[in-house]
Amino acid sequence: MAIFNQNYNSSDHFDEMFTPEGESRPTYAPFEEKLKSYTKKKLLQLQHSTDKAQMSMGMTFNVYHENKGIEKILHLDLIPRIINGKEWKILDEGLKQRITAINMFIDDIYHDQKILKDGIVPADLVLSSKDYLKPCIGLNPPKGIWCHITGSDIVRDKSGKFYVLEDNLRCPSGVSYLLENREIIKQAFPSLFSQMGVRPVSDYPSMLLNMLQNLSDKKNPTVVVLTPGIYNSAYFEHSYLAQQMGVELVSGQDMIVKDKIVYMQTTKGLKQVDVIYRRIDDTFMDPKAFNPKSMLGVPGLFEAYKAGNVAMSNAPGTGVADDKAVYAYVPRIIKYYLNEDPIIENVPTYLCSEEDDLKYVLENIEQLVVKETNAAGGYGMLIGPKAKKEEHEKFRKLIQEDPRNYIAQPTLSLSTVPTLSENGFSPRHVDLRPYILFGNTIEIIPGALTRVALVEGSLVVNSSQGGGSKDTWVLFD
Amino acid sequence: MLSRVAESLFWLGRYTERAENYARFIDVNFNLSLDLPPEMTEQWSPLIMASGDQELFEKNYSNYGRENAVFFLAFDEKNPNSIINSVIRARENARQVRESISKETWEILNDLYYFVRELEKKKVWKKESAEYYKQIKYKLQLLQGIGYDTSPRTQGWYFNKLGQSLERADKTSRLLDVKYHVLLPSVEEIGSPLDFLHWNALLKSVSGFNAYCRLYGKVKPINVVEYLVLNRYFPRSILFCLISAEDSLHEISDSKRGFSNPAEKAIGNLRADLEYAEIKDVFASGLHEYLDKLQIRFNDVASCVDEQYFRIMSNSTLQEQQQ
């Protein structure tokens, strides 16, 4: 490992590339062999040009500070995260199982609520969720599918075993980075890449479009992507996906509902919209049905949806399965509907709404990660071992005031991957977000967004909190 | 296509053209100042006058010195029409329609944005150099060239061209107007070498000097005006721009002759007025007044376009569609 620091040491974490003895793992060995021909200087140059490529492609997200928008790139590290075919098979099967069960769960809780009546999941926990939308009770989305697009976050612990950390079922973002990262890394390591046997990801946009078109009975349905607008941090992705699919990118103000039919305003008059890939949260999509203050949505959209005149992905109401308290029950949900044990396990989770768990959390908060049940992006989160005493106290108070709003998990030991900096390579913690499409069948694109915490020792990988990304190579074998 | 997308493409055309013209103005004035006799001072005020923003300028600056004028035209974020603002707005419009423009178009525009930001950081307005503005101009021309070779000729292209043509017509008229504001030391100077220098500069600023010479030979004011207003072959003349704008409108509505909406009627009338005008008609009531009236009519066309294509459709449109 000539170009790696002599003192490259992931301590007791699972390193994706090296064994504790400093040997390359078999998955990475061919990669390391080829990487040897690069000097550190050359690699830093390549890193510099990937930064520039991202900037000129406008792969930026906006951070707002004192009324001035600052555009930042999501730092892309040169060294890929590599997953071999065997590991991928576990993830592929595990996620298909999980999404099948979650979809059955959502359908059930908006219909007969059998799982609640059988006492498998506490009725109160589901019905009290802010994301359980009463107007969706009894609705039948096309083909019975609620969660068309999911991005589940997966981590590896010290032993190298995979766990699901959370399921993102609202508007999971990041797939554009998965696709563009691949383009950039391919250009950085052209010959190396071609010899590695990496499974391609480029047909994701057409898979997505097929899935969306399938939601309509029309032969040639009009599909649109609905964005909150250019000030949304994921705007790049919205326009990217619309462009790749060749469909219109619309904002709320471009659409109008008449007689429960959705139209968009074009230069040739109004045109009916059949399928909406919405990147707006449930409660913002229609000020008439939900949050009346929403400026982003389209008045009357929900009525049109209920009348079956427009399909939406994901179906309104899906967000309830994104609740972190519901997450804790997913293993039981899988068992209940499929009578199978989960292929990928959950991270053990304490529900502050349950008395014993609450007591444990309050007593052991220093060792735990505390999360709000419906927050995302690394906000509303406490990392016990890294936080100060005052923060522990603050969260104890917050939890006691509203226990339903919090869960806790043991501090995870995320796996590490070598990551390039001026000082050479150092181990940095990563997670993994594969994207799952649920259409006529469930398909998982063989790739993922690997997010990396760029700060030494940090476990927070969110882009809004100083995280970067890596290209993810899923190998054929 | 979506009305919002059409509107963004229209404004993308306008802002890129505006930025390019301002870069041309500055470039040429730098060159002109090199040729001035030693006792003459550079004149920057005519550029500000012609831009139509002198009120704003005078509110914020105490004199028409070069640094002030160049900063105002190129980098002042308080000036809505400065190069930097035009580039920012062009980019914002492009960002809103990224899925409708080519990847290359976006990338070069993005590159231009960072370039202008960099010049701003370097405070280049303090330097007596036209080089930066030439580079801005070239980058914008690259943008046009790439667009020309990569954009499908569908509605979006024509909205973009429409915006560009209307903006260019307006800017050429304003450029001619600069001459009206340039102060000569005395009446005797009309027709003098200094006056001649100004007319030369004007032609050069629209890259029209060589083509003009082939057509007319000597530089004579009346011919320069005819060339920049009524010539139907020179791509920066007002008539040429209007013909191109009218063609774009017809492509958009898929109609051939005459008019099918108020925007086409307004542009058709305007184009015909110029097409059947002689140069003596232009000077009849004074060049400045003539140009002033043209500018008002350009604005009328733009309002009609806005009304016709970009505003939220009323219920009646829907009913018509359903019938």
HADDOCK unambig.tbl for C-alpha pairs under 7 A between the chains (distance, minus, plus):
assign (segid A and resid 56 and name CA) (segid B and resid 107 and name CA) 5.45 0.50 0.50
assign (segid A and resid 56 and name CA) (segid B and resid 110 and name CA) 6.04 0.50 0.50
assign (segid A and resid 56 and name CA) (segid B and resid 111 and name CA) 6.13 0.50 0.50
assign (segid A and resid 57 and name CA) (segid B and resid 107 and name CA) 5.76 0.50 0.50
assign (segid A and resid 230 and name CA) (segid B and resid 96 and name CA) 6.50 0.50 0.50
assign (segid A and resid 239 and name CA) (segid B and resid 98 and name CA) 6.16 0.50 0.50
assign (segid A and resid 239 and name CA) (segid B and resid 99 and name CA) 5.50 0.50 0.50
assign (segid A and resid 240 and name CA) (segid B and resid 99 and name CA) 6.47 0.50 0.50
assign (segid A and resid 242 and name CA) (segid B and resid 99 and name CA) 6.15 0.50 0.50
assign (segid A and resid 243 and name CA) (segid B and resid 99 and name CA) 4.10 0.50 0.50
assign (segid A and resid 243 and name CA) (segid B and resid 100 and name CA) 7.00 0.50 0.50
assign (segid A and resid 254 and name CA) (segid B and resid 4 and name CA) 6.98 0.50 0.50
assign (segid A and resid 265 and name CA) (segid B and resid 2 and name CA) 5.73 0.50 0.50
assign (segid A and resid 265 and name CA) (segid B and resid 3 and name CA) 5.95 0.50 0.50
assign (segid A and resid 265 and name CA) (segid B and resid 313 and name CA) 6.92 0.50 0.50
assign (segid A and resid 266 and name CA) (segid B and resid 1 and name CA) 4.97 0.50 0.50
assign (segid A and resid 266 and name CA) (segid B and resid 2 and name CA) 3.90 0.50 0.50
assign (segid A and resid 266 and name CA) (segid B and resid 3 and name CA) 4.65 0.50 0.50
assign (segid A and resid 267 and name CA) (segid B and resid 1 and name CA) 5.69 0.50 0.50
assign (segid A and resid 267 and name CA) (segid B and resid 2 and name CA) 6.01 0.50 0.50
assign (segid A and resid 267 and name CA) (segid B and resid 3 and name CA) 5.02 0.50 0.50
assign (segid A and resid 267 and name CA) (segid B and resid 309 and name CA) 5.31 0.50 0.50
assign (segid A and resid 269 and name CA) (segid B and resid 317 and name CA) 6.89 0.50 0.50
assign (segid A and resid 270 and name CA) (segid B and resid 318 and name CA) 6.55 0.50 0.50
